[in-house]
Amino acid sequence: MSAAWKAFATVDPFEGMNEAAPGVAENLVGGEWSPGTEIRNDLVDPLNGGAFVAVPDTTDIAPFIAGLASCSKSGLHNPLKNTDRYVHLGRVCARSAALMATPAVEEYFVKLTQRVMPKSWQQCVNEVVVTRVFLENFAGDGVRFLGRGFSNPGDHAGQESRGYRWPFGPVVVVAPFNFPLEIPALQAMGALFMGNRPLVKIDSKVSVVFEQFLRMLIHCGLSPNDIDLIHCRGEKMGELISSAAETIRLVQQELNPRLVISGILLTMFDGRNNLCHQVSDEIRAHFGDKVFDVVVPRNVRLSEAPSYGQPALLYDIASRGAQAYMALAKEVLAGGVHG
């Protein structure tokens, strides 16, 4: 093992990840890594059909629901609370980006990605570079500027109204298999930047990649209590989300009787990908009219906008992503919120 990635990695895609020495994936919940009590036996090596990685087949979702419930609506931080975390996360990004820029660590993530998702070497390099550049863009003060609000003058001298970018609190990130590193990394980091506490679930065939990325973030200063990672089957994740909805209802009863689930928005949708259609169909079948009609496509301009410190509508209102959010606003205003 090269010392550069041995410091955080628990899976070796160069000498391991085979039947003799399979990689071992673990859940992260409540700040602790756990291998799980049951292991998936249906995940085979895409190169030879043999065993190559031991991924937990998690069925006990109670700790993860508790993790979601542990984060309040005000999040882990916001413009009025724990503001030092903005710069702290910027430092985590800076350290992580510097580590990923070293040839050994870049090669590690490229090889690991290629090991679980057969692509060309260059395709995997591109995915690692996009992730690294994303971290570089938010290094230092980059995260803090995401918390910028706005103010409007009032009707009288000295009167002013202020608006803040507020977190949701507990959030869930579910990512597909086709981009094992880029999609979950950008989504999870974006959630953390804004003060949310994410629970992340990635397709189990490739989830070990994000796990190693998460271990690198923790090595670079991220608190393991800021995020949970679950390895489980899709139907179990559906059960978890449904159970978390009951947690929201409990919050509604005890803290805010007016709190309702406005709706579920499908994002990063790629119409060329059969899996996206399959996931969309399953979500709509499970949650029914809670799902908005509008679907936000995977769009480069949407991912570029935060790097320039601008909302998507200001960065490129003509882009497909911005137009989708405009359509969402119209759907909400037209009574498309199914509560």
C-alpha positions as CSV (number, residue, x, y, z in Angstrom):
1,M,0.0,0.0,0.0
2,S,1.1,3.5,-0.7
3,A,1.3,5.5,2.5
4,A,-0.6,8.4,1.0
5,W,-3.9,6.4,0.8
6,K,-3.1,3.8,3.4
7,A,-3.7,6.5,6.0
8,F,-7.5,6.4,5.4
9,A,-8.3,3.5,3.1
10,T,-9.6,0.1,4.2
11,V,-10.0,-1.4,0.8
12,D,-7.1,-2.2,-1.6
13,P,-8.2,-2.3,-5.3
14,F,-4.6,-3.1,-6.4
15,E,-3.7,-6.2,-4.4
16,G,-7.1,-7.0,-2.8
17,M,-10.7,-7.1,-3.8
18,N,-10.7,-10.7,-4.9
19,E,-12.0,-14.0,-3.6
20,A,-8.8,-14.5,-1.5
21,A,-8.9,-11.0,0.0
22,P,-12.3,-9.4,-0.6
23,G,-12.8,-5.8,0.3
24,V,-15.0,-5.1,3.4
25,A,-17.5,-2.3,3.4
26,E,-19.0,-0.9,6.6
27,N,-21.9,1.3,7.7
28,L,-21.3,4.6,9.4
29,V,-23.9,5.5,12.0
30,G,-23.7,7.7,15.1
31,G,-20.1,8.4,14.5
32,E,-19.0,4.7,14.5
33,W,-18.1,2.3,11.7
34,S,-19.9,-1.0,11.8
35,P,-19.5,-4.0,9.5
36,G,-23.1,-5.2,9.8
37,T,-24.3,-8.6,10.9
38,E,-25.4,-9.8,7.4
39,I,-23.4,-9.7,4.2
40,R,-24.7,-9.5,0.6
41,N,-24.0,-12.7,-1.3
42,D,-25.2,-11.5,-4.7
43,L,-22.6,-8.9,-5.5
44,V,-20.1,-10.4,-7.9
45,D,-16.9,-9.2,-9.5
46,P,-17.8,-7.6,-12.8
47,L,-14.6,-9.0,-14.3
48,N,-14.9,-12.7,-13.5
49,G,-18.2,-13.3,-11.6
50,G,-16.5,-14.2,-8.3
51,A,-16.7,-12.7,-4.9
52,F,-14.7,-9.4,-4.4
53,V,-16.4,-7.2,-1.8
54,A,-18.3,-7.9,1.4
55,V,-21.1,-5.3,1.7
56,P,-23.5,-5.2,4.6
57,D,-27.1,-6.3,4.0
58,T,-28.5,-3.9,6.6
59,T,-31.9,-4.7,7.9
60,D,-31.8,-2.8,11.3
61,I,-32.7,0.7,10.2
62,A,-33.6,2.0,13.7
63,P,-30.1,3.6,14.3
64,F,-30.3,5.5,11.0
65,I,-33.8,6.8,11.7
66,A,-32.5,7.9,15.1
67,G,-29.7,9.7,13.2
68,L,-32.1,11.6,11.1
69,A,-34.2,12.5,14.1
70,S,-31.1,13.8,16.0
71,C,-30.7,16.7,13.7
72,S,-33.1,19.7,14.2
73,K,-34.7,21.7,11.5
74,S,-32.1,24.4,12.1
75,G,-29.4,21.9,11.0
76,L,-25.8,21.5,12.2
77,H,-25.2,25.1,11.2
78,N,-26.8,28.0,9.6
79,P,-26.1,31.8,9.3
80,L,-27.1,32.3,12.9
81,K,-25.8,29.1,14.5
82,N,-22.3,27.4,14.6
83,T,-21.1,29.7,11.8
84,D,-17.5,28.5,12.4
85,R,-18.5,25.3,10.6
86,Y,-18.6,27.1,7.2
87,V,-14.8,27.8,7.3
88,H,-14.2,24.4,9.0
89,L,-15.8,22.6,6.0
90,G,-13.8,24.8,3.7
91,R,-10.6,23.5,5.4
92,V,-11.8,19.9,5.1
93,C,-12.3,20.6,1.3
94,A,-8.8,22.1,1.0
95,R,-7.1,19.2,2.7
96,S,-9.1,16.6,0.8
97,A,-8.5,18.2,-2.6
98,A,-4.8,18.5,-1.8
99,L,-4.7,14.8,-1.0
100,M,-6.7,13.8,-4.1
101,A,-4.2,15.8,-6.2
102,T,-1.4,13.5,-5.2
103,P,-0.7,10.9,-8.0
104,A,-1.0,8.0,-5.5
105,V,-4.4,9.0,-4.2
106,E,-5.8,9.9,-7.6
107,E,-4.7,6.6,-8.9
108,Y,-6.3,4.9,-5.9
109,F,-9.7,6.3,-6.5
110,V,-9.4,5.8,-10.3
111,K,-8.5,2.1,-9.8
112,L,-11.2,1.6,-7.1
113,T,-13.9,3.2,-9.4
114,Q,-12.8,1.1,-12.3
115,R,-12.8,-2.0,-10.1
116,V,-16.6,-1.8,-9.3
117,M,-17.8,0.0,-12.5
118,P,-16.0,-1.2,-15.7
119,K,-15.1,2.0,-17.5
120,S,-12.1,3.2,-19.4
121,W,-9.2,4.5,-17.3
122,Q,-9.8,8.0,-18.6
123,Q,-13.5,7.9,-17.8
124,C,-12.6,7.1,-14.2
125,V,-9.9,9.7,-14.1
126,N,-12.4,12.3,-15.3
127,E,-14.8,11.4,-12.4
128,V,-12.0,11.7,-9.8
129,V,-10.8,15.1,-11.3
130,V,-14.4,16.5,-11.3
131,T,-14.7,15.6,-7.6
132,R,-11.4,17.0,-6.7
133,V,-12.1,20.3,-8.6
134,F,-15.4,20.6,-6.8
135,L,-13.6,20.4,-3.5
136,E,-11.0,22.9,-4.6
137,N,-13.8,25.3,-5.5
138,F,-15.1,25.3,-2.0
139,A,-11.8,25.3,-0.2
140,G,-11.2,28.2,2.2
141,D,-14.1,30.6,2.2
142,G,-16.0,28.9,-0.6
143,V,-18.5,27.2,1.7
144,R,-19.1,30.3,3.8
145,F,-20.2,32.3,0.8
146,L,-23.0,29.7,0.2
147,G,-24.6,31.0,3.3
148,R,-25.0,34.5,1.9
149,G,-28.5,35.9,2.4
150,F,-30.2,39.1,1.2
151,S,-31.8,42.2,2.6
152,N,-34.5,44.6,1.4
153,P,-35.2,48.1,2.5
154,G,-38.4,48.8,4.3
155,D,-41.0,51.6,4.0
156,H,-39.3,53.7,6.7
157,A,-35.8,54.9,7.4
158,G,-33.8,52.3,9.2
159,Q,-36.3,49.5,8.4
160,E,-35.0,46.4,6.7
161,S,-35.9,42.8,6.1
162,R,-33.4,40.0,5.9
163,G,-33.5,36.6,4.4
164,Y,-31.2,33.7,5.1
165,R,-30.3,30.4,3.3
166,W,-31.5,27.9,5.7
167,P,-30.8,24.1,5.9
168,F,-33.5,21.4,5.8
169,G,-31.9,19.6,8.8
170,P,-31.9,15.8,8.3
171,V,-31.7,14.8,4.6
172,V,-31.3,11.6,2.6
173,V,-29.0,11.2,-0.4
174,V,-29.7,8.2,-2.7
175,A,-27.3,7.7,-5.5
176,P,-27.2,5.3,-8.5
177,F,-24.4,3.1,-9.7
178,N,-23.2,4.8,-12.8
179,F,-21.0,7.5,-11.2
180,P,-19.8,5.8,-8.0
181,L,-17.8,8.8,-6.7
182,E,-18.9,12.0,-8.4
183,I,-22.7,11.9,-7.8
184,P,-22.8,10.9,-4.1
185,A,-19.7,13.0,-3.3
186,L,-21.1,16.3,-4.8
187,Q,-24.6,15.6,-3.4
188,A,-23.4,14.7,0.1
189,M,-20.9,17.6,0.3
190,G,-23.5,20.1,-0.9
191,A,-25.9,18.9,1.8
192,L,-23.2,19.3,4.4
193,F,-22.1,22.8,3.2
194,M,-25.6,24.1,3.8
195,G,-25.8,22.7,7.3
196,N,-27.8,19.5,6.7
197,R,-27.0,16.2,8.3
198,P,-27.2,13.7,5.4
199,L,-27.9,9.9,5.4
200,V,-26.3,8.5,2.3
201,K,-27.2,5.3,0.4
202,I,-25.5,4.3,-2.8
203,D,-26.2,1.3,-5.0
204,S,-24.5,-1.5,-3.1
205,K,-22.6,-2.7,-6.2
206,V,-20.4,0.5,-6.0
207,S,-21.0,1.9,-2.6
208,V,-17.5,1.0,-1.3
209,V,-16.1,3.8,-3.5
210,F,-18.0,6.6,-1.6
211,E,-17.2,4.9,1.7
212,Q,-13.5,5.3,1.0
213,F,-14.1,8.9,0.0
214,L,-15.9,9.5,3.2
215,R,-13.1,7.9,5.2
216,M,-10.7,10.3,3.4
217,L,-13.0,13.3,4.4
218,I,-12.9,12.1,8.0
219,H,-9.2,11.7,7.9
220,C,-9.0,15.3,6.7
221,G,-11.1,16.7,9.6
222,L,-14.8,16.0,8.9
223,S,-16.5,14.8,12.1
224,P,-17.9,11.2,11.7
225,N,-21.0,12.5,13.6
226,D,-21.9,14.8,10.7
227,I,-23.1,12.1,8.3
228,D,-24.4,8.5,8.2
229,L,-23.8,6.0,5.5
230,I,-25.9,2.9,5.0
231,H,-25.3,-0.2,2.8
232,C,-28.7,-1.8,2.2
233,R,-31.1,-3.0,-0.4
234,G,-33.3,-0.5,-2.2
235,E,-36.6,-1.8,-0.7
236,K,-35.1,-1.5,2.8
237,M,-34.2,2.1,2.0
238,G,-37.8,2.7,0.9
239,E,-38.9,1.4,4.3
240,L,-36.4,3.7,6.0
241,I,-37.7,6.8,4.2
242,S,-41.3,5.9,5.0
243,S,-40.4,5.4,8.6
244,A,-38.5,8.7,8.6
245,A,-41.8,10.3,7.4
246,E,-43.3,9.2,10.7
247,T,-40.5,11.0,12.5
248,I,-41.5,14.1,10.6
249,R,-45.1,13.6,11.7
250,L,-43.9,13.3,15.3
251,V,-42.0,16.6,15.0
252,Q,-45.2,18.1,13.6
253,Q,-47.3,17.0,16.6
254,E,-44.8,18.1,19.2
255,L,-43.0,21.2,17.7
256,N,-44.9,22.6,14.7
257,P,-48.5,21.5,14.0
258,R,-48.4,23.4,10.7
259,L,-45.4,21.4,9.4
260,V,-46.3,19.3,6.3
261,I,-44.3,17.3,3.7
262,S,-44.7,19.6,0.7
263,G,-43.6,17.0,-1.8
264,I,-40.8,14.8,-3.2
265,L,-38.7,16.2,-6.0
266,L,-36.7,13.9,-8.4
267,T,-33.4,15.4,-9.4
268,M,-30.3,14.5,-11.4
269,F,-32.6,12.5,-13.8
270,D,-30.9,11.2,-16.9
271,G,-33.6,10.1,-19.4
272,R,-31.1,8.0,-21.3
273,N,-30.5,5.8,-18.2
274,N,-33.0,2.9,-17.7
275,L,-32.1,2.8,-14.0
276,C,-33.3,6.4,-13.6
277,H,-36.7,5.5,-15.1
278,Q,-36.8,2.4,-12.9
279,V,-36.1,4.4,-9.7
280,S,-38.6,7.1,-10.7
281,D,-41.3,4.5,-11.3
282,E,-40.6,2.9,-7.9
283,I,-40.6,6.2,-6.0
284,R,-43.9,7.3,-7.7
285,A,-45.4,3.9,-7.0
286,H,-44.4,4.1,-3.3
287,F,-45.1,7.7,-2.5
288,G,-47.9,8.4,-5.0
289,D,-49.1,12.0,-5.3
290,K,-46.4,13.2,-2.9
291,V,-44.0,13.2,-5.9
292,F,-43.9,16.4,-8.0
293,D,-44.7,16.0,-11.7
294,V,-41.6,18.1,-12.5
295,V,-38.3,16.2,-12.8
296,V,-35.0,18.1,-12.6
297,P,-32.5,16.6,-15.2
298,R,-28.9,16.0,-14.7
299,N,-27.4,19.3,-15.9
300,V,-23.9,20.7,-16.1
301,R,-25.0,24.3,-15.6
302,L,-26.7,23.4,-12.3
303,S,-23.5,21.9,-11.0
304,E,-21.4,24.8,-12.1
305,A,-23.6,27.5,-10.5
306,P,-22.5,27.0,-6.9
307,S,-18.8,27.2,-7.9
308,Y,-19.6,30.8,-9.1
309,G,-21.6,31.6,-5.9
310,Q,-24.8,32.1,-7.9
311,P,-28.2,30.5,-7.9
312,A,-28.9,28.5,-11.1
313,L,-31.5,31.0,-12.2
314,L,-29.0,33.8,-12.2
315,Y,-26.1,31.7,-13.6
316,D,-28.0,30.5,-16.6
317,I,-31.8,30.8,-16.6
318,A,-32.0,29.3,-20.1
319,S,-30.4,26.0,-19.0
320,R,-32.5,22.8,-18.8
321,G,-31.9,22.6,-15.0
322,A,-32.9,26.2,-14.3
323,Q,-36.0,25.8,-16.5
324,A,-37.0,22.7,-14.5
325,Y,-36.9,24.6,-11.3
326,M,-38.9,27.4,-12.8
327,A,-41.5,24.7,-13.8
328,L,-41.4,23.4,-10.2
329,A,-42.2,26.9,-8.9
330,K,-45.1,27.1,-11.3
331,E,-46.4,23.7,-10.2
332,V,-46.2,24.7,-6.5
333,L,-48.0,28.0,-7.2
334,A,-50.6,26.2,-9.2
335,G,-51.4,23.9,-6.2
336,G,-49.2,21.1,-7.2
337,V,-48.1,20.5,-3.6
338,H,-49.8,17.3,-2.5
339,G,-50.0,17.5,1.3
